[in-house]
């Protein structure tokens, strides 16, 4: 999608908020070479507002909260969740990237992966409208009334953004590690499969333990 050897003048013209959509590799290289960790945290702090707002779906525990209070909570939590999530993702892709002879440093992956938060900024207005106009349909899993128009639009945009974020993440990892897109894809896929299997095993173990515990009562 992008060449590894773009010129310095081209990099100076990069606007991460715009270029990440179609040129993730060029934007990642610019981010790694020109931007600071502080700028990466700023990106995450903004983008993760969209993530935390979308996480309100079926959160019945917040149904009685004021929408303004929920928004304030999302703004406060977004940099925290963004830093933790990106730090963990950077660690995983740094470790598994070594399997494909990736060359990225941890800090480079952290800065690069902060770019994946940008697409989720698009979700903010959709979920704000949904939250303020029909909080019951957003947060009540047993909601049985007619869904508002914003429901269908927000869900559609969320799916599109989620898919595109994956594409961007592959490009970010590929550029940071200086590996192919396919290698970057498997750098992300392998740990995902491992974590999924571990979760299934943990659930089975917990069911087995609780079964024995209640069976002896």
C-alpha positions in Angstrom: 0.0 0.0 0.0 2.9 2.4 0.8 6.6 2.2 0.0 9.1 1.9 2.8 11.3 4.6 1.2 9.1 7.7 1.0 11.1 10.9 1.1 11.4 13.2 4.2 9.5 15.9 2.4 6.5 13.6 1.9 6.5 12.6 5.6 6.4 16.3 6.6 3.1 16.7 4.8 1.5 13.7 6.7 -1.6 14.5 8.7 -2.2 11.4 10.9 -5.9 12.1 11.3 -6.4 11.9 7.5 -3.6 9.9 6.1 -4.1 6.8 8.4 -7.2 5.9 6.5 -5.5 5.1 3.2 -1.8 5.3 3.9 -1.3 3.5 7.2 2.4 2.6 6.5 3.4 6.1 5.5 1.6 7.5 8.5 3.2 4.9 10.9 6.7 5.8 9.7 5.9 9.5 10.2 4.5 8.7 13.7 7.6 6.7 14.7 10.1 9.2 13.4 8.5 12.6 14.0 6.0 12.3 16.8 6.4 11.8 20.6 4.8 9.4 23.1 2.8 12.4 24.3 1.2 12.8 20.9 0.4 9.1 20.8 -1.4 9.4 24.2 -3.3 12.3 22.9 -4.5 10.2 19.9 -5.6 7.4 22.2 -7.3 9.8 24.6 -9.5 11.1 21.8 -10.1 7.9 19.9 -10.9 5.8 23.0 -13.8 8.1 23.8 -15.5 6.5 20.8 -14.5 3.1 22.1 -15.8 3.7 25.6 -19.1 5.2 24.3 -19.6 2.1 22.0 -19.0 -0.1 25.1 -22.2 1.3 26.6 -24.3 -1.1 24.6 -26.2 -3.3 27.0 -24.6 -1.7 30.0 -27.8 -1.8 32.1 -25.9 -0.6 35.2 -25.6 2.9 33.7 -29.2 3.2 32.7 -30.1 5.6 35.6 -27.0 7.8 35.2 -27.2 11.2 33.7 -26.0 11.2 30.0 -23.7 14.1 30.9 -22.1 12.1 33.8 -21.6 9.1 31.5 -19.9 11.3 28.9 -17.6 12.7 31.6 -16.8 9.2 32.8 -15.9 8.2 29.2 -13.7 11.2 28.8 -11.9 10.4 32.0 -11.5 6.7 31.3 -10.5 7.0 27.6 -6.8 7.8 28.2 -6.5 5.2 30.9 -8.0 2.4 28.8 -6.2 3.7 25.7 -2.8 3.5 27.4 -3.4 0.1 28.9 -4.9 -1.4 25.8 -2.2 0.0 23.5 0.6 -1.0 25.9 -0.6 -4.6 26.0 -1.1 -4.7 22.2 2.4 -3.3 21.6 3.9 -5.9 23.9 2.1 -8.8 22.2 2.9 -7.6 18.7 6.5 -6.9 19.7 7.0 -10.4 21.1 5.2 -12.3 18.3 6.7 -10.1 15.6 10.0 -11.6 16.5 8.7 -14.9 15.1 8.8 -13.2 11.7 12.1 -11.4 12.3 10.4 -8.1 13.0 12.7 -5.2 13.9 10.5 -2.8 15.7 11.2 -1.5 19.2 8.5 -1.6 21.8 8.2 2.2 21.8 7.8 2.3 18.0 5.0 -0.2 18.2 3.3 1.8 21.0 3.4 5.0 19.0 2.4 3.2 15.8 -0.5 1.4 17.3 -1.9 4.6 18.8 -2.9 5.5 15.3 -5.5 2.7 15.3 -7.5 4.8 17.7 -8.1 7.5 15.1 -10.9 5.7 13.2 -13.0 5.3 16.4 -13.2 9.1 16.6 -15.9 8.8 13.9 -18.1 6.8 16.4 -18.3 9.7 18.9 -21.1 11.7 17.4 -23.2 8.6 16.6 -23.1 7.3 20.1 -23.6 10.7 21.7 -26.8 11.1 19.7 -27.9 7.6 20.6 -27.1 8.2 24.3 -29.0 11.5 24.6 -32.0 10.6 22.4 -32.6 7.0 23.4 -30.5 5.8 26.4 -32.8 2.8 27.1 -32.3 1.3 23.6 -28.6 1.7 24.0 -28.0 0.3 27.5 -31.0 -1.9 28.3 -30.4 -5.5 26.9 -34.1 -6.3 27.3 -35.3 -3.2 25.4 -38.4 -4.2 23.5 -39.6 -1.0 22.0 -38.9 0.3 18.4 -35.3 1.2 17.9 -34.5 4.7 16.9 -33.0 5.6 13.5 -29.6 6.2 15.1 -29.4 2.6 16.2 -29.0 1.2 12.7 -26.6 3.9 11.6 -24.4 3.6 14.7 -24.2 -0.2 14.3 -23.4 0.0 10.6 -20.7 2.6 11.2 -19.3 0.6 14.1 -18.9 -2.5 11.9 -17.2 -0.6 9.1 -14.9 1.2 11.5 -14.0 -2.1 13.2 -13.1 -3.8 10.0 -11.1 -0.9 8.7 -9.3 -0.6 12.1 -8.0 -4.2 11.6 -6.7 -3.3 8.1 -4.9 -0.3 9.6 -3.5 -2.3 12.4 -2.0 -4.8 9.9 -0.4 -1.9 8.1 1.0 -0.4 11.3 2.5 -3.6 12.4 4.0 -4.4 9.0 5.6 -1.0 8.8 6.9 -0.9 12.3 8.4 -4.4 12.1 9.5 -3.9 8.4 7.7 -7.1 7.5 5.1 -8.0 4.9 1.3 -7.5 5.4 0.8 -11.3 5.6 3.4 -11.6 8.3 1.9 -8.7 10.2 -1.5 -10.4 9.8 -0.3 -13.6 11.4 1.6 -11.6 14.1 -1.9 -10.4 15.1 -3.8 -13.7 14.4 -1.6 -16.1 16.3 -1.8 -14.4 19.8 -5.6 -13.9 19.2 -6.0 -17.6 18.7 -3.9 -18.5 21.7 -5.8 -16.1 23.9 -9.1 -17.4 22.7 -8.1 -21.0 23.4 -6.8 -20.0 26.9 -10.1 -18.3 27.7 -12.1 -21.4 26.6 -9.8 -23.6 28.7 -10.3 -21.3 31.7 -14.1 -21.3 31.3 -14.1 -25.1 31.2 -11.9 -25.4 34.2 -14.1 -22.9 36.2 -17.2 -24.9 35.2 -15.5 -28.1 36.3 -14.3 -26.6 39.6 -17.7 -25.1 40.4 -19.4 -28.4 39.5 -17.3 -30.3 42.0 -17.7 -27.6 44.6 -21.5 -27.5 44.4 -21.7 -31.3 44.0 -20.1 -31.8 47.4 -22.4 -29.4 49.2 
